[in-house]
Amino acid sequence: MKFINKKLVLISIISVLLIIGVYIFSHPIIAKLATGTARIIGSQTKADIYINGKKDAKAKLFVSASNFEENQKHDFLILYLRDTDKFSDFPVVVIDKEKASVNRPNASKKDYDIVLGQLIQSESGAHTIFSIQEKIKGSEQNPDIVMTRKQIKFVITAENQTQQIIINFPQ
């Protein structure tokens, strides 16, 4: 009887470790979080996001109020587009509300990912951000950004097509 119980405990432990391993493999940013080279931005903020005039429930918006080290304040919106259909080459957009600029960060799954509803950002993803208007590192695009208290509108070229993005904030 004791041998069977020990075997069940061992099988249970191995099963749990396998499940954790598979989850970490599918979300590599978790390893960065565990080593301190990633941080949790937080939960999705309320906003309606429209892409080319159609509401897209897969697009998600997050607020970042400080730099990675949390020693400087800023007012960034992080638009997570990885789960949408038209943005495989532009999966994350960072909007700097103070400068009214649209930016492109390092955005692999090792740099930005949603885990259990929380956006996690790596140190590399936080520090490597380029305005899409830049000639050298950006994509030399004019986003024509328009910002009001209730709405942000801009355009980006993704998948070789111009995509208009509108973010409406609840009243």
FINUTI-864611 format. One record per atom (N, C-alpha, C, O, CB): x, y, z; atom name; residue number from 1. Coordinates in pm, whole numbers. Glycine has a CB too. Example, Ala and Ser with C-alpha at 12.3 -4.5 7.8 and 13.67 -1.06 7.14 Angstrom:
BEGIN
1319  -569  780  N  1
1230  -450  780  CA  1
1320  -330  780  C  1
1424  -332  846  O  1
1131  -447  905  CB  1
1285  -225  708  N  2
1367  -106  714  CA  2
1290  3  787  C  2
1341  114  804  O  2
1408  -60  572  CB  2
***
This chain:
BEGIN
81  -119  0  N  1
0  0  0  CA  1
87  127  0  C  1
60  221  -75  O  1
-93  -1  120  CB  1
190  130  85  N  2
277  246  93  CA  2
351  269  -38  C  2
374  383  -78  O  2
378  230  208  CB  2
388  162  -106  N  3
458  172  -233  CA  3
368  238  -338  C  3
415  321  -416  O  3
504  33  -281  CB  3
240  201  -340  N  4
145  259  -436  CA  4
125  407  -406  C  4
118  487  -499  O  4
9  184  -430  CB  4
114  445  -281  N  5
98  586  -244  CA  5
221  668  -285  C  5
205  779  -337  O  5
75  599  -93  CB  5
341  616  -264  N  6
463  686  -304  CA  6
468  701  -455  C  6
510  804  -507  O  6
587  611  -253  CB  6
424  597  -525  N  7
423  601  -671  CA  7
325  707  -721  C  7
355  781  -815  O  7
387  462  -729  CB  7
207  715  -660  N  8
108  815  -698  CA  8
159  957  -672  C  8
139  1047  -753  O  8
-24  791  -622  CB  8
224  976  -559  N  9
281  1107  -527  CA  9
388  1144  -629  C  9
390  1257  -677  O  9
340  1108  -384  CB  9
474  1051  -662  N  10
580  1076  -760  CA  10
521  1107  -898  C  10
566  1201  -964  O  10
674  954  -770  CB  10
422  1032  -940  N  11
356  1057  -1069  CA  11
288  1193  -1067  C  11
292  1266  -1166  O  11
253  945  -1101  CB  11
225  1228  -957  N  12
158  1358  -946  CA  12
259  1472  -956  C  12
236  1570  -1027  O  12
81  1368  -814  CB  12
370  1459  -886  N  13
473  1564  -890  CA  13
530  1578  -1030  C  13
546  1690  -1079  O  13
587  1532  -791  CB  13
559  1469  -1095  N  14
613  1472  -1232  CA  14
511  1535  -1326  C  14
547  1614  -1414  O  14
651  1330  -1280  CB  14
383  1501  -1309  N  15
277  1557  -1395  CA  15
268  1708  -1378  C  15
257  1781  -1477  O  15
142  1493  -1363  CB  15
271  1755  -1255  N  16
263  1899  -1228  CA  16
385  1970  -1288  C  16
370  2075  -1350  O  16
254  1927  -1076  CB  16
503  1914  -1270  N  17
624  1974  -1327  CA  17
618  1977  -1479  C  17
663  2075  -1541  O  17
748  1898  -1281  CB  17
565  1874  -1541  N  18
549  1872  -1687  CA  18
453  1981  -1733  C  18
481  2051  -1831  O  18
499  1735  -1733  CB  18
342  1995  -1664  N  19
244  2098  -1701  CA  19
307  2237  -1687  C  19
290  2321  -1775  O  19
117  2087  -1611  CB  19
379  2261  -1579  N  20
447  2390  -1560  CA  20
550  2412  -1670  C  20
561  2522  -1724  O  20
514  2396  -1420  CB  20
625  2309  -1704  N  21
726  2319  -1809  CA  21
666  2354  -1944  C  21
719  2439  -2016  O  21
804  2190  -1821  CB  21
556  2290  -1979  N  22
488  2319  -2106  CA  22
435  2462  -2106  C  22
446  2532  -2207  O  22
371  2219  -2130  CB  22
380  2508  -1994  N  23
327  2644  -1984  CA  23
439  2746  -2000  C  23
423  2845  -2071  O  23
254  2664  -1850  CB  23
551  2723  -1933  N  24
665  2814  -1945  CA  24
721  2812  -2088  C  24
762  2916  -2139  O  24
776  2777  -1845  CB  24
722  2697  -2151  N  25
769  2688  -2290  CA  25
679  2768  -2382  C  25
728  2832  -2475  O  25
776  2541  -2336  CB  25
548  2766  -2358  N  26
456  2841  -2445  CA  26
454  2990  -2409  C  26
407  3071  -2489  O  26
315  2783  -2434  CB  26
503  3027  -2291  N  27
512  3167  -2248  CA  27
655  3192  -2195  C  27
674  3198  -2074  O  27
404  3201  -2138  CB  27
754  3205  -2285  N  28
894  3217  -2240  CA  28
923  3338  -2153  C  28
1025  3341  -2084  O  28
983  3221  -2359  CB  28
835  3437  -2155  N  29
859  3557  -2073  CA  29
849  3525  -1923  C  29
900  3601  -1841  O  29
759  3666  -2109  CB  29
785  3413  -1887  N  30
775  3375  -1747  CA  30
913  3351  -1687  C  30
938  3386  -1571  O  30
688  3248  -1731  CB  30
1003  3294  -1765  N  31
1140  3272  -1716  CA  31
1208  3407  -1689  C  31
1282  3420  -1591  O  31
1223  3189  -1819  CB  31
1183  3506  -1774  N  32
1240  3639  -1751  CA  32
1179  3703  -1627  C  32
1249  3770  -1551  O  32
1217  3730  -1873  CB  32
1051  3681  -1606  N  33
985  3734  -1487  CA  33
1047  3673  -1361  C  33
1070  3742  -1262  O  33
832  3707  -1492  CB  33
1073  3544  -1367  N  34
1131  3474  -1252  CA  34
1273  3520  -1221  C  34
1317  3514  -1106  O  34
1131  3323  -1277  CB  34
1346  3567  -1323  N  35
1484  3612  -1302  CA  35
1495  3763  -1283  C  35
1605  3816  -1266  O  35
1571  3570  -1419  CB  35
1381  3833  -1284  N  36
1384  3977  -1260  CA  36
1409  4063  -1381  C  36
1429  4183  -1368  O  36
1486  4008  -1160  CB  36
1408  4004  -1501  N  37
1429  4083  -1623  CA  37
1298  4105  -1698  C  37
1298  4131  -1819  O  37
1531  4014  -1715  CB  37
1188  4095  -1626  N  38
1055  4128  -1681  CA  38
970  4178  -1565  C  38
998  4150  -1448  O  38
989  4003  -1753  CB  38
865  4253  -1600  N  39
775  4304  -1497  CA  39
631  4289  -1544  C  39
603  4277  -1663  O  39
806  4452  -1464  CB  39
541  4290  -1447  N  40
398  4283  -1478  CA  40
347  4425  -1494  C  40
357  4506  -1402  O  40
319  4206  -1366  CB  40
293  4453  -1612  N  41
232  4584  -1638  CA  41
95  4590  -1570  C  41
62  4689  -1505  O  41
218  4611  -1792  CB  41
18  4484  -1585  N  42
-112  4479  -1519  CA  42
-222  4431  -1611  C  42
-197  4375  -1717  O  42
-148  4613  -1466  CB  42
-343  4454  -1568  N  43
-461  4409  -1641  CA  43
-497  4507  -1752  C  43
-454  4622  -1754  O  43
-579  4391  -1546  CB  43
-577  4458  -1841  N  44
-625  4536  -1954  CA  44
-710  4653  -1903  C  44
-785  4639  -1808  O  44
-707  4447  -2052  CB  44
-695  4769  -1969  N  45
-776  4885  -1934  CA  45
-899  4889  -2025  C  45
-898  4834  -2135  O  45
-693  5016  -1946  CB  45
-1003  4954  -1979  N  46
-1127  4958  -2056  CA  46
-1113  5055  -2173  C  46
-1082  5173  -2156  O  46
-1246  5000  -1965  CB  46
-1137  5003  -2291  N  47
-1135  5083  -2413  CA  47
-1195  4999  -2525  C  47
-1183  4876  -2525  O  47
-990  5131  -2449  CB  47
-1258  5065  -2620  N  48
-1305  4999  -2741  CA  48
-1204  5028  -2850  C  48
-1172  5143  -2877  O  48
-1450  5048  -2782  CB  48
-1154  4922  -2914  N  49
-1051  4937  -3016  CA  49
-1110  4897  -3149  C  49
-1164  4788  -3166  O  49
-926  4852  -2982  CB  49
-1098  4988  -3245  N  50
-1149  4965  -3380  CA  50
-1031  4961  -3477  C  50
-943  5047  -3472  O  50
-1251  5075  -3422  CB  50
-1032  4862  -3563  N  51
-930  4850  -3667  CA  51
-1002  4855  -3800  C  51
-1086  4769  -3830  O  51
-845  4719  -3652  CB  51
-969  4956  -3879  N  52
-1036  4979  -4008  CA  52
-1188  4982  -3993  C  52
-1260  4926  -4076  O  52
-995  4871  -4108  CB  52
-1235  5049  -3888  N  53
-1378  5069  -3868  CA  53
-1452  4955  -3800  C  53
-1571  4967  -3773  O  53
-1440  5094  -3998  CB  53
-1384  4844  -3771  N  54
-1450  4729  -3707  CA  54
-1394  4710  -3567  C  54
-1273  4710  -3546  O  54
-1431  4600  -3792  CB  54
-1486  4694  -3471  N  55
-1443  4670  -3334  CA  55
-1370  4537  -3328  C  55
-1418  4436  -3380  O  55
-1565  4672  -3237  CB  55
-1253  4537  -3263  N  56
-1172  4415  -3255  CA  56
-1154  4377  -3107  C  56
-1075  4439  -3036  O  56
-1033  4435  -3324  CB  56
-1226  4276  -3063  N  57
-1222  4233  -2924  CA  57
-1088  4166  -2889  C  57
-1055  4154  -2772  O  57
-1336  4136  -2895  CB  57
-1011  4124  -2990  N  58
-883  4059  -2964  CA  58
-772  4160  -2935  C  58
-670  4124  -2875  O  58
-843  3973  -3083  CB  58
-789  4285  -2976  N  59
-692  4390  -2946  CA  59
-711  4432  -2800  C  59
-824  4448  -2753  O  59
-709  4514  -3043  CB  59
-600  4449  -2729  N  60
-608  4482  -2587  CA  60
-520  4602  -2556  C  60
-414  4621  -2616  O  60
-564  4360  -2501  CB  60
-565  4683  -2461  N  61
-495  4805  -2425  CA  61
-455  4800  -2278  C  61
-534  4761  -2192  O  61
-582  4929  -2455  CB  61
-330  4842  -2250  N  62
-277  4843  -2115  CA  62
-213  4979  -2089  C  62
-171  5047  -2183  O  62
-174  4728  -2094  CB  62
-205  5018  -1963  N  63
-144  5145  -1923  CA  63
-11  5117  -1854  C  63
-3  5031  -1766  O  63
-239  5226  -1829  CB  63
92  5190  -1895  N  64
222  5183  -1828  CA  64
254  5323  -1776  C  64
267  5417  -1854  O  64
335  5130  -1927  CB  64
265  5335  -1644  N  65
282  5466  -1582  CA  65
426  5496  -1541  C  65
455  5605  -1491  O  65
194  5476  -1462  CB  65
517  5399  -1561  N  66
657  5425  -1524  CA  66
750  5344  -1612  C  66
708  5253  -1684  O  66
682  5391  -1375  CB  66
879  5380  -1606  N  67
978  5305  -1681  CA  67
1001  5169  -1615  C  67
942  5141  -1511  O  67
1111  5385  -1691  CB  67
1084  5086  -1675  N  68
1105  4950  -1626  CA  68
1156  4949  -1482  C  68
1114  4866  -1401  O  68
1205  4876  -1716  CB  68
1246  5039  -1450  N  69
1305  5045  -1316  CA  69
1211  5109  -1215  C  69
1237  5108  -1095  O  69
1436  5122  -1320  CB  69
1101  5166  -1264  N  70
1000  5233  -1182  CA  70
1054  5354  -1106  C  70
1011  5383  -995  O  70
940  5135  -1084  CB  70
1151  5423  -1169  N  71
1205  5543  -1105  CA  71
1173  5670  -1186  C  71
1212  5780  -1146  O  71
1356  5530  -1087  CB  71
1103  5656  -1298  N  72
1058  5770  -1379  CA  72
914  5746  -1422  C  72
878  5636  -1465  O  72
1151  5792  -1502  CB  72
834  5850  -1411  N  73
695  5838  -1454  CA  73
685  5868  -1603  C  73
758  5951  -1656  O  73
603  5933  -1372  CB  73
593  5799  -1668  N  74
557  5832  -1805  CA  74
411  5794  -1827  C  74
348  5733  -1740  O  74
650  5759  -1907  CB  74
357  5830  -1940  N  75
217  5805  -1969  CA  75
208  5730  -2102  C  75
185  5790  -2207  O  75
135  5940  -1973  CB  75
227  5599  -2096  N  76
226  5515  -2215  CA  76
100  5429  -2218  C  76
51  5384  -2114  O  76
352  5427  -2221  CB  76
51  5407  -2336  N  77
-51  5305  -2360  CA  77
16  5196  -2441  C  77
87  5224  -2538  O  77
-179  5365  -2433  CB  77
-6  5073  -2403  N  78
51  4960  -2477  CA  78
-64  4887  -2543  C  78
-150  4828  -2476  O  78
134  4864  -2383  CB  78
-65  4890  -2675  N  79
-169  4825  -2754  CA  79
-117  4689  -2797  C  79
-21  4679  -2874  O  79
-210  4912  -2878  CB  79
-180  4584  -2747  N  80
-137  4447  -2773  CA  80
-222  4392  -2888  C  80
-342  4371  -2873  O  80
-151  4357  -2644  CB  80
-158  4370  -3002  N  81
-228  4327  -3123  CA  81
-191  4187  -3168  C  81
-233  4142  -3274  O  81
-198  4424  -3235  CB  81
-112  4115  -3087  N  82
-61  3984  -3126  CA  82
-173  3887  -3165  C  82
-155  3805  -3256  O  82
20  3924  -3013  CB  82
-288  3895  -3098  N  83
-396  3800  -3124  CA  83
-487  3841  -3239  C  83
-579  3767  -3274  O  83
-478  3782  -3000  CB  83
-462  3956  -3298  N  84
-545  4001  -3411  CA  84
-490  3942  -3541  C  84
-379  3890  -3545  O  84
-549  4156  -3418  CB  84
-568  3953  -3646  N  85
-533  3888  -3773  CA  85
-429  3964  -3857  C  85
-353  3901  -3930  O  85
-657  3872  -3855  CB  85
-424  4094  -3847  N  86
-348  4174  -3943  CA  86
-217  4231  -3892  C  86
-160  4319  -3956  O  86
-431  4284  -3991  CB  86
-167  4183  -3778  N  87
-52  4250  -3717  CA  87
60  4157  -3678  C  87
123  4179  -3575  O  87
-96  4326  -3599  CB  87
86  4053  -3754  N  88
194  3961  -3717  CA  88
330  4030  -3721  C  88
420  3991  -3646  O  88
194  3839  -3810  CB  88
348  4131  -3805  N  89
475  4202  -3810  CA  89
476  4327  -3721  C  89
576  4399  -3717  O  89
507  4242  -3954  CB  89
367  4353  -3651  N  90
354  4472  -3567  CA  90
269  4436  -3445  C  90
165  4497  -3423  O  90
289  4592  -3647  CB  90
313  4337  -3364  N  91
224  4283  -3260  CA  91
201  4372  -3138  C  91
104  4351  -3065  O  91
279  4155  -3214  CB  91
288  4470  -3115  N  92
273  4559  -3000  CA  92
304  4701  -3045  C  92
402  4726  -3115  O  92
366  4515  -2881  CB  92
219  4795  -3002  N  93
239  4936  -3032  CA  93
238  5009  -2898  C  93
152  4986  -2814  O  93
128  4992  -3129  CB  93
336  5098  -2880  N  94
343  5179  -2758  CA  94
311  5323  -2796  C  94
378  5382  -2881  O  94
483  5167  -2688  CB  94
209  5379  -2733  N  95
168  5517  -2759  CA  95
216  5602  -2643  C  95
175  5581  -2528  O  95
13  5529  -2779  CB  95
301  5697  -2672  N  96
350  5792  -2572  CA  96
254  5910  -2575  C  96
258  5992  -2666  O  96
500  5837  -2599  CB  96
168  5919  -2475  N  97
66  6024  -2473  CA  97
126  6162  -2453  C  97
71  6260  -2504  O  97
-36  5996  -2363  CB  97
236  6173  -2381  N  98
299  6303  -2358  CA  98
358  6361  -2486  C  98
350  6481  -2510  O  98
407  6292  -2251  CB  98
419  6275  -2568  N  99
483  6320  -2692  CA  99
392  6302  -2814  C  99
429  6341  -2925  O  99
612  6245  -2714  CB  99
274  6242  -2794  N  100
181  6212  -2903  CA  100
254  6136  -3014  C  100
249  6174  -3131  O  100
117  6341  -2959  CB  100
322  6028  -2973  N  101
396  5950  -3072  CA  101
355  5803  -3067  C  101
314  5751  -2963  O  101
547  5964  -3050  CB  101
368  5738  -3180  N  102
339  5595  -3195  CA  102
473  5526  -3209  C  102
555  5564  -3293  O  102
243  5565  -3319  CB  102
495  5423  -3127  N  103
627  5361  -3119  CA  103
618  5210  -3136  C  103
516  5146  -3109  O  103
692  5394  -2986  CB  103
729  5157  -3181  N  104
741  5013  -3203  CA  104
850  4958  -3111  C  104
966  4997  -3124  O  104
772  4980  -3354  CB  104
815  4869  -3017  N  105
916  4812  -2928  CA  105
968  4679  -2981  C  105
917  4626  -3079  O  105
859  4794  -2788  CB  105
1072  4625  -2914  N  106
1101  4483  -2932  CA  106
974  4413  -2888  C  106
925  4438  -2778  O  106
1230  4433  -2848  CB  106
920  4326  -2970  N  107
787  4275  -2937  CA  107
771  4125  -2958  C  107
661  4080  -2990  O  107
685  4345  -3018  CB  107
877  4048  -2941  N  108
860  3904  -2950  CA  108
784  3854  -2827  C  108
761  3931  -2734  O  108
998  3832  -2963  CB  108
747  3728  -2827  N  109
678  3672  -2710  CA  109
770  3670  -2588  C  109
722  3653  -2476  O  109
629  3530  -2740  CB  109
900  3686  -2610  N  110
994  3694  -2497  CA  110
996  3836  -2439  C  110
1052  3857  -2331  O  110
1135  3652  -2542  CB  110
937  3932  -2510  N  111
939  4070  -2465  CA  111
804  4122  -2417  C  111
798  4205  -2327  O  111
988  4157  -2575  CB  111
695  4074  -2476  N  112
560  4111  -2436  CA  112
473  3988  -2449  C  112
472  3922  -2553  O  112
504  4230  -2522  CB  112
399  3957  -2344  N  113
304  3845  -2350  CA  113
199  3863  -2242  C  113
224  3926  -2139  O  113
378  3708  -2334  CB  113
83  3808  -2267  N  114
-24  3810  -2168  CA  114
-30  3673  -2103  C  114
-45  3571  -2171  O  114
-163  3848  -2233  CB  114
-16  3672  -1972  N  115
-19  3548  -1895  CA  115
-123  3566  -1785  C  115
-113  3657  -1702  O  115
122  3512  -1836  CB  115
-221  3479  -1785  N  116
-330  3485  -1685  CA  116
-394  3624  -1679  C  116
-425  3674  -1571  O  116
-276  3446  -1546  CB  116
-412  3685  -1796  N  117
-477  3815  -1805  CA  117
-390  3934  -1775  C  117
-436  4048  -1781  O  117
-591  3818  -1716  CB  117
-263  3912  -1741  N  118
-171  4021  -1706  CA  118
-68  4039  -1817  C  118
-9  3942  -1864  O  118
-101  3992  -1572  CB  118
-47  4164  -1859  N  119
58  4191  -1957  CA  119
192  4191  -1886  C  119
211  4259  -1785  O  119
33  4327  -2030  CB  119
286  4113  -1940  N  120
421  4110  -1888  CA  120
514  4169  -1993  C  120
505  4136  -2112  O  120
464  3964  -1849  CB  120
603  4257  -1948  N  121
696  4327  -2037  CA  121
838  4298  -1991  C  121
870  4308  -1873  O  121
668  4482  -2037  CB  121
924  4260  -2087  N  122
1064  4236  -2052  CA  122
1141  4367  -2047  C  122
1096  4470  -2097  O  122
1129  4140  -2153  CB  122
1258  4361  -1986  N  123
1345  4478  -1981  CA  123
1382  4522  -2122  C  123
1382  4642  -2152  O  123
1473  4446  -1899  CB  123
1413  4427  -2209  N  124
1446  4458  -2348  CA  124
1328  4523  -2420  C  124
1346  4619  -2495  O  124
1489  4330  -2423  CB  124
1208  4472  -2396  N  125
1088  4530  -2458  CA  125
1062  4670  -2410  C  125
1013  4754  -2485  O  125
968  4443  -2429  CB  125
1095  4697  -2283  N  126
1073  4831  -2227  CA  126
1177  4931  -2274  C  126
1145  5048  -2294  O  126
1074  4824  -2075  CB  126
1301  4886  -2292  N  127
1410  4980  -2325  CA  127
1429  5000  -2475  C  127
1486  5101  -2516  O  127
1538  4931  -2265  CB  127
1384  4908  -2555  N  128
1407  4918  -2699  CA  128
1277  4958  -2768  C  128
1200  4873  -2812  O  128
1461  4784  -2757  CB  128
1255  5089  -2776  N  129
1133  5143  -2835  CA  129
1174  5251  -2935  C  129
1252  5340  -2903  O  129
1036  5201  -2726  CB  129
1120  5241  -3057  N  130
1152  5337  -3162  CA  130
1024  5399  -3216  C  130
925  5329  -3237  O  130
1232  5270  -3275  CB  130
1027  5528  -3239  N  131
915  5594  -3304  CA  131
902  5536  -3445  C  131
1002  5516  -3513  O  131
934  5749  -3308  CB  131
780  5510  -3487  N  132
764  5456  -3623  CA  132
798  5560  -3729  C  132
808  5527  -3847  O  132
621  5406  -3644  CB  132
817  5684  -3687  N  133
856  5789  -3781  CA  133
1006  5793  -3806  C  133
1050  5855  -3903  O  133
809  5922  -3730  CB  133
1085  5728  -3720  N  134
1230  5729  -3736  CA  134
1271  5661  -3866  C  134
1211  5562  -3909  O  134
1297  5660  -3617  CB  134
1374  5717  -3928  N  135
1422  5663  -4055  CA  135
1508  5539  -4036  C  135
1498  5444  -4113  O  135
1500  5769  -4131  CB  135
1593  5538  -3933  N  136
1688  5429  -3919  CA  136
1626  5306  -3854  C  136
1626  5199  -3915  O  136
1807  5475  -3837  CB  136
1573  5319  -3733  N  137
1521  5202  -3661  CA  137
1370  5187  -3675  C  137
1317  5077  -3661  O  137
1558  5211  -3515  CB  137
1300  5294  -3700  N  138
1155  5287  -3716  CA  138
1121  5237  -3854  C  138
1207  5182  -3924  O  138
1090  5424  -3690  CB  138
999  5255  -3894  N  139
960  5210  -4028  CA  139
926  5327  -4118  C  139
864  5310  -4223  O  139
841  5114  -4019  CB  139
967  5447  -4075  N  140
950  5570  -4153  CA  140
804  5592  -4195  C  140
775  5618  -4311  O  140
1039  5568  -4276  CB  140
714  5580  -4098  N  141
572  5599  -4124  CA  141
524  5726  -4055  C  141
576  5765  -3951  O  141
490  5477  -4075  CB  141
425  5790  -4114  N  142
360  5903  -4050  CA  142
227  5854  -3994  C  142
135  5826  -4071  O  142
340  6023  -4150  CB  142
215  5842  -3862  N  143
93  5784  -3806  CA  143
-27  5877  -3806  C  143
-138  5833  -3778  O  143
120  5740  -3667  CB  143
-7  6006  -3836  N  144
-117  6103  -3833  CA  144
-198  6089  -3705  C  144
-320  6081  -3709  O  144
-208  6085  -3954  CB  144
-130  6086  -3592  N  145
-197  6064  -3464  CA  145
-278  6186  -3422  C  145
-232  6300  -3430  O  145
-94  6030  -3355  CB  145
-402  6159  -3378  N  146
-491  6261  -3325  CA  146
-537  6211  -3189  C  146
-593  6102  -3177  O  146
-612  6290  -3422  CB  146
-514  6293  -3087  N  147
-549  6253  -2951  CA  147
-644  6353  -2888  C  147
-622  6474  -2892  O  147
-424  6237  -2865  CB  147
-750  6299  -2829  N  148
-839  6380  -2745  CA  148
-854  6303  -2613  C  148
-798  6194  -2597  O  148
-980  6406  -2815  CB  148
-927  6359  -2521  N  149
-949  6292  -2393  CA  149
-1028  6162  -2410  C  149
-1011  6068  -2333  O  149
-1022  6386  -2295  CB  149
-1113  6157  -2511  N  150
-1202  6043  -2531  CA  150
-1155  5945  -2638  C  150
-1205  5833  -2647  O  150
-1339  6091  -2566  CB  150
-1057  5988  -2720  N  151
-1022  5903  -2835  CA  151
-878  5927  -2882  C  151
-825  6038  -2872  O  151
-1119  5929  -2950  CB  151
-818  5821  -2934  N  152
-688  5830  -3001  CA  152
-706  5764  -3138  C  152
-760  5654  -3148  O  152
-572  5761  -2918  CB  152
-660  5833  -3242  N  153
-668  5780  -3378  CA  153
-530  5788  -3441  C  153
-459  5887  -3425  O  153
-773  5857  -3464  CB  153
-492  5683  -3513  N  154
-368  5686  -3588  CA  154
-371  5576  -3694  C  154
-458  5489  -3694  O  154
-245  5668  -3495  CB  154
-274  5584  -3785  N  155
-262  5480  -3889  CA  155
-121  5422  -3883  C  155
-24  5492  -3853  O  155
-292  5539  -4031  CB  155
-112  5294  -3913  N  156
16  5227  -3928  CA  156
7  5135  -4048  C  156
-102  5092  -4086  O  156
56  5149  -3798  CB  156
121  5105  -4106  N  157
126  5008  -4213  CA  157
172  4876  -4154  C  157
282  4866  -4099  O  157
219  5054  -4330  CB  157
86  4776  -4166  N  158
118  4642  -4117  CA  158
67  4543  -4221  C  158
-39  4563  -4281  O  158
54  4614  -3976  CB  158
144  4438  -4242  N  159
108  4338  -4344  CA  159
90  4406  -4481  C  159
4  4367  -4560  O  159
-23  4263  -4304  CB  159
173  4508  -4508  N  160
173  4582  -4634  CA  160
41  4653  -4663  C  160
8  4680  -4779  O  160
205  4489  -4747  CB  160
-35  4683  -4558  N  161
-161  4756  -4574  CA  161
-169  4864  -4467  C  161
-121  4847  -4355  O  161
-283  4661  -4566  CB  161
-232  4976  -4503  N  162
-255  5081  -4406  CA  162
-371  5039  -4316  C  162
-479  5002  -4363  O  162
-285  5217  -4475  CB  162
-345  5044  -4186  N  163
-445  5004  -4088  CA  163
-479  5127  -4003  C  163
-391  5186  -3941  O  163
-394  4885  -3999  CB  163
-607  5165  -4000  N  164
-648  5275  -3915  CA  164
-691  5218  -3780  C  164
-772  5125  -3773  O  164
-763  5358  -3981  CB  164
-637  5273  -3675  N  165
-670  5227  -3539  CA  165
-735  5343  -3465  C  165
-684  5455  -3463  O  165
-542  5175  -3463  CB  165
-848  5312  -3403  N  166
-919  5409  -3320  CA  166
-939  5345  -3183  C  166
-990  5234  -3171  O  166
-1057  5451  -3385  CB  166
-899  5419  -3081  N  167
-917  5374  -2943  CA  167
-1015  5471  -2878  C  167
-987  5590  -2865  O  167
-779  5367  -2864  CB  167
-1130  5419  -2838  N  168
-1231  5499  -2769  CA  168
-1229  5465  -2622  C  168
-1234  5348  -2583  O  168
-1372  5475  -2829  CB  168
-1222  5570  -2538  N  169
-1221  5550  -2394  CA  169
-1362  5572  -2340  C  169
-1433  5660  -2388  O  169
-1120  5646  -2325  CB  169
-1402  5493  -2242  N  170
-1537  5511  -2186  CA  170
-1550  5647  -2119  C  170
-1453  5702  -2067  O  170
-1569  5398  -2084  CB  170
-1669  5700  -2121  N  171
-1694  5831  -2061  CA  171
-1694  5821  -1911  C  171
-1714  5921  -1842  O  171
-1827  5888  -2108  CB  171
***
